[in-house]
Amino acid sequence: MKKLLFILITFLAFANVNAQILDPVKWTTKIEKTSDNTYVLTFDGVIEKDWHVYSQFTPDGGPLPLEVIFKNQEGNFNLVGKAKESKTKTAYNDIFEVNETYFQRKAQIQQIVHVTNPKVSTIVAELNYQVCKEVCINLEKKFTFSIPGAAAVIAVPKVAAAVASAVETDTVKIDSLAPSLGASNTVIADTEKVVAAVPKSATQRGLWSIFFIAFLSGFAALLTPCVFPMIPMTVSFFTKQSKSKAKGIRNAIIYGISIIVIYVLLGFIVTWIFGADALNALATNVWFNIIFFVLLVVFAASFLGAFEIMLPNSWANKVDSQADRGGIIGILFMALALAIVSFSCTGPIVGTLLVEAASKGGIAPIIGMFGFSLALALPFMLFAMFPGWLHSLPKSGGWLNTVKVVLGFLELALAFKFLSNADLVLQLHFLEREVFLAIWIAIFGTLALYLFGKITLPHDSPLTHISVGRLMMGLLVLTFTIYLIPGLWGAPLKIISAFPPTMEYSESPNGVGGSASSVANIILPEGAKSGPHGIVVFDDYEKGLAYAKTVNKPIMLDFTGYACVNCRKMENNVWSDAMILPILNNEVVLISLYVDDKRDLPKSEQFISKTTGSEIETVGDKWTDFMISKYKTNTQPLYVLTDLDGNSLNKENPTISYVSIEEYGIWLKLGISNFKK
């Protein structure tokens, strides 16, 4: 009886340990022949409730997108297009500041291949993906497709099947990690939960922001030399040509609606041609960010007076001739004529809006064009209803060109945001935080000088004095410029936090002269770097362990990922707390091990894992295997406090994950207290 009881307890203990090795996605595959030498490979995934897998098209700079890698492609077969996906969801991620795209409950990936080598008998494919709930897991699964065959597939998962099989019957352990910080903006089970997790839903917030930016841009376009003079001319035409006031108002309303239809149609065409997902993927691609940068610089040069971007005159003449037809058709052509004639002023604004909307994906270009055209159309409708208001309009003059120049400076500043995106993805460090801010300071400083009349441009009227409005605008821009300057020395600049690179991506991550951190003046130990909030951090276990032994401090292992959302939330919300930060700075040695580090290990250091049987080829593989073999889990974030021999200091709760400040602080203090005993 005692032996039986011992065996039962041992079994339960082993099951509890292995229950932390999670595999929330179960994959099945098949291969189908469509024509001679052409096949469709299908990966079908069933995702456990509340977990989600990120799409191939989730933007760069956010969570880790899914990748389909074919191991034996060269000389054997060609891929026909990009892998197609089943239905996905999109939600705004306020940590990475992107609209991430992901699968829930089910995922299907299909890739068409054309076999060119008649001797090849198998296709070896690998899925690399990130699956998240309160924690994240980076997984790699290998599959072998037999040719020909209707479903002859052998799956070789990165995490051994024997270990992963225990997952299906026990998920209690991971559920206990539910955070008290509040629901993640990205971990949602259905559309209703988005509303609960993020005010007005993350997706709606992104679309509303696009709408309001577009509406303000449309209002700015109204105040340009190409559009503003058209308001009294067009309204006077409708009121004089119409037989009654009611008919004049009706025609003006039709005219306004026609303007909206034209621009919304433009947004629809852009979305239809590129597709919602493809547009989003293109907008976050390095080369397209560079193209957007060049495009916005061209738009800015046009607004500043270097040249005018105009559509062919023949277009305007043909459309204008149709406007004489009368009726609704004639009014529609009048609206089209306005769009063509005013293109030199509205074109750069519309182009910028479409570029910005592209980065949001989905129907954002349509929403953007609706907001822009609504602001453009409203004055024509309102002044037709109340013609007396026309007398209150300011007269056309040099101030219209000033508006155009101000827009040019804003276009130029925005352009460098796209160049910064490309630099961040490539990690070139050409446009680090200080350089970006210096460029913005130069742009807005020059704009302030222009508004104060110290600089004139080619199309400016002679300026004998500046108006009160221009003076107030100049003071506002000068104030903003001065606000930017401390950012060069490490100030956070929270007003524009979404635009410049982060403090970590800079020449002085701790701020020049130590202004941003109490550890800024400390000489970093060999192998260490400055991490979040100026914490000294190692990214190599051996180097961190050696340093910990020299200073006789406990080690905090931080199993993390570059694309781990909740890892960033813990760093931003918990590590920054006044109770936690001094502990991480002074009482432990922090070692951050990135499980999604794709750098290849030297051939001499690559091996086959004894725990999972998988090939350990990259730095991330190494730390993942270390985490699984040592701590019997594969989730991030994961924190472990150890002594100098690698033993856990918190016996009852050796590891901790995504938790509250209070729980994290208690856990830290208990482990450090045990180290000092």
Steps between C-alpha positions, in 0.01 A plus 500: 500500500785739588673418171180565308450832678861599427461418129174700486656808666805477273277479193291801606812704575642416158169587331488834683854588389436413140164678496690825455639387160223645290405431142170689448479434123439156346593478132389262226622517142416369155628522144272515193594483134336771286677446165819351361778554754293758693380434854319683780650453846253567782576557869190491723542618858254467789581764763399458864249746641632850585831438323585664167765454229639800316456520123768527232369851443525638853720810460873524558586647837223307675449139611674221311326422167448145380757372249477207261850374418571228244819311579562315175366752247818578305510304174190297589193724487383862471245684710204645309421830674493554875329263739128581535327523835153437638302776673694707754422775752670836548546698822710799601797420725585804713838355605644460149264765356397288202180332385588134550331222302436155646302174489259378768365147551592394145777578251553376149808564287510391135805511273504406132823337382618400155737202505791537256707197601322176403724304739396684815266291715438727798452866588631600841330806651538683829252729673651763731240690700414671828193401700389719790251527787615647832839366394662440161664193348724491193463168320650328198327201343643291215290302254588266215261476203530189284467542120261379373257440786168619632601534864827320555642742749745445782516776759824559688425769759771709660368407846503121536161335457549298818542821701225695325243223537461582868369844411154400381386374841644770727487874442435600861861606560506760224155629590637589843721759329202719410626854554351745745633786286194476278427329174753532221384709209596216268372194682134491406263216424236684303397840376301576814808447718692758300253760620547389860880491483559823311275811516275514191701205365850523369398465140234769522746731675743463211227576247365794701850648522536466122161668451580800722849545353348483152224746594756752631709444186195575286444820694868591443455433127208746501740776605738451208518733194352230274179441696410802715426742210269234352254520791339841424524441123323162513236601755420817301462287187243273664299782658490708179439218251228329704138610452432499874693510824387147583632371168831678553538338840409163350758534224767605748424195717522273195830671417632429851384138488669465161830617650464237775417226248805582286749483786340198670511324163873577489545340844295200391709455184825510699366238744358285220815503286743418780270312738463580868765257627743557215475876542583465867790267426638734233475800731713327762756370250847659509509597134151645499582707807793639305275566198248676726784713638605609152138562400434725800822693441380566142160613634672728752721656230187567294329678790813701576497637145767299317246384236131418462356153468224532240283263303495548121303808386315285247332315787368825648379623159310177425339489841415872490323456167280229653409728792282709264258211449286606798314281743659260744751375239621854435540567874697175539739612226531841671616320816744293294631820341563644847696186596716526187557877507587500872728195473821702533388586857286201597712231329784501756250498788298217348819306425622540858164390638497188282855416613405542867175307453693220330694446822167428675377253238140389450252766391713784640561657152123520446443651846785745441360621168153534653633725780705708256220549248242574770707795624549612140130475411337650810586867428346483151176360644486734802576820307234406243247468785614825658641721218532797737791323665708560187554861608674379815760300308850656504627623167743288303860607532849404610371323809378215280855432384612508863258217576644306209859550623408391855354181355826449310701512823260253664531264201880516528494419873264206444722364221779426748265281704483259205877510451537428872272194464729355232811574707350331807406183310846472343668604828742722305517764777531778240194683632529453874290700745740797523532533121123476453436767763773724356328482160163588653651786700652636177169465309275658762762762591513607135119504489498734802744734325279492189188589700687789665586630151875435523495263202307541172434246226449541122122551494472720810349847476702795636459505879495839674367361826369173642143450616407413855389153387833436330686625807303263727567210267871588494513505881326161514751346256793660684371359831478153345854535363638594842307207650684262265850616597527323842423176315857510371611454863258223586168672576210257425295747285171323576298728269672351193598160642349318200726677248872490592692176565504377860768596753663159453551578130732795552862601540443563871234255625529638855495864398799729453674578827289252696185711500274210409620239745681461827725240339590706195849585628584143604751326277324192366656163584644297214219338302229722651286770344249756617151353494150633576501795742881498505526160671835326442415179315691207350372304200745211543456260790866413551612864504221599737579209733870593510414859592251390768773296665735801511239722671335218700143581399212269406410457135165586348449310177262676262383264225359748250459574131546797269141452380347410839215742579456413866877508554491867397196559722682358802803719424288812449248455781676293766876547463457878493321506837675687782502184712632265229755710309750549789499123560578422136767772495679418823413160647504251212693429180251502213557256212252533211492198269312559171329185377425655158861601430547370144880533488661169399718329755850406383494151348712373790230610749199353317360178646201270533297569814492214749170631633299552182708327234492815286788668318647794692626730224442858618566702815125505566484120467777474762314710757168327424661161559660631821161622622323172416769267634568697820160647590259273311314780324506671162311823573611863517534719693657272759707620794722285723708605802805274548806482718851484355469123449181530295265386776159669524470732800119487517439137590118512506469716188826461302376691194264792450350657189257779413385621844423815695754740652417382853536129422820557304649709784417239766652225284820703443546590868444141615758362257760765589438434871563129444826580317628704795431228759 
